[in-house]
Amino acid sequence: MQILLIFLVSLMTMEAAPRILVQGHRGARAARPENTLPAFEYAIAAGADVLELDLNVTKDDVLMVVHDSLINTKICRGPGGETAIRKLTFKQVREWDCGAVGNPEFPKQQAVPGTRIPTLDEVLALAPKGSFTYNIEMKSDAKKPELSPAPRRFAEMVAAAVRKHKLEKRVKVQSFDFRTLKALREVAPELRQSALYGGLPKDFVEISKEAGGAEVVSPHYLLVTEGQVKKAHEAGLKVVPWTANSVGVWDRLIGSGVDAIITDDPAALIEHLKAKGLR
């Protein structure tokens, strides 16, 4: 009887607590080379709810899943010379191996030699492997217009790729550059949007407004407070902090009532949530 009671209480707790979604940052950077197919496949196998990824665009307008506008030579090996994605063709970008060198910041990361920077098409093609969704960041900077397409052109390209794979209901688009989110709102109003933010403390509802009415606010985890989250929820917004990698931070965010957590180690966060009866 006592065991049954404990089980029923646990079940009621799980039902009462809202599900906190786990977003694999750059796939699963703690375990596999970032923003690569092996990283995304690892995150899918681990049970991540969302694949978080970054987009830069080549000289010949191919959407590439890579975080930095310049190829990171600390974790990629290649021919040398030009490293700006926007100044290289797709063929030139593919000459770089971004899986052979382990990232020293993540000692558990397993190198996967021969891994190339994938296209958005290749990553979206993983959709049949599960029911996960995508959180796609458009990388652009108004101060460096030469490193990305103009906001509207960028938005058109992303919308076309998502529609090609018929994934409109499984994609959310985020950016620090609110120009791109506003352009996307005009081009593809069916796509959900997330306003990335990492500046001085600011009201989350105000951030959403500045981004043109983004449905999600994604602040740095240090900016998250229970009061901010409550106010955002009252306004119909969701809060998804980045990028949290420790148990202490996870617990603070869980206590604050966030809707999802972006992490480099989705497998570890999933296990932590299970241990707390939250998954």
Secondary structure, 3 states (H helix, E strand, C coil): CHHHHHHHHHHHHHHHCCCCEEEECCCCCCCCCCCCHHHHHHHHHHCCCEEEEEEEECCCCCEEECCCCECCCCCCECCCCCCEHHHCCHHHHCCCECCCCCCCCCCCCCCCCCCCCCEHHHHHCCHHHCCCEEEEEECCCCCCHHHCCCHHHHHHHHHHHHHHCCCHHHEEEEECCHHHHHHHHHHCCCCEEEEEECCCCCCHHHHHHHCCCCCEEEEEHHHCCHHHHHHHHHCCCEECCECCCCHHHHHHHHHHCCCEEEECCHHHHHHHHHHCCCC
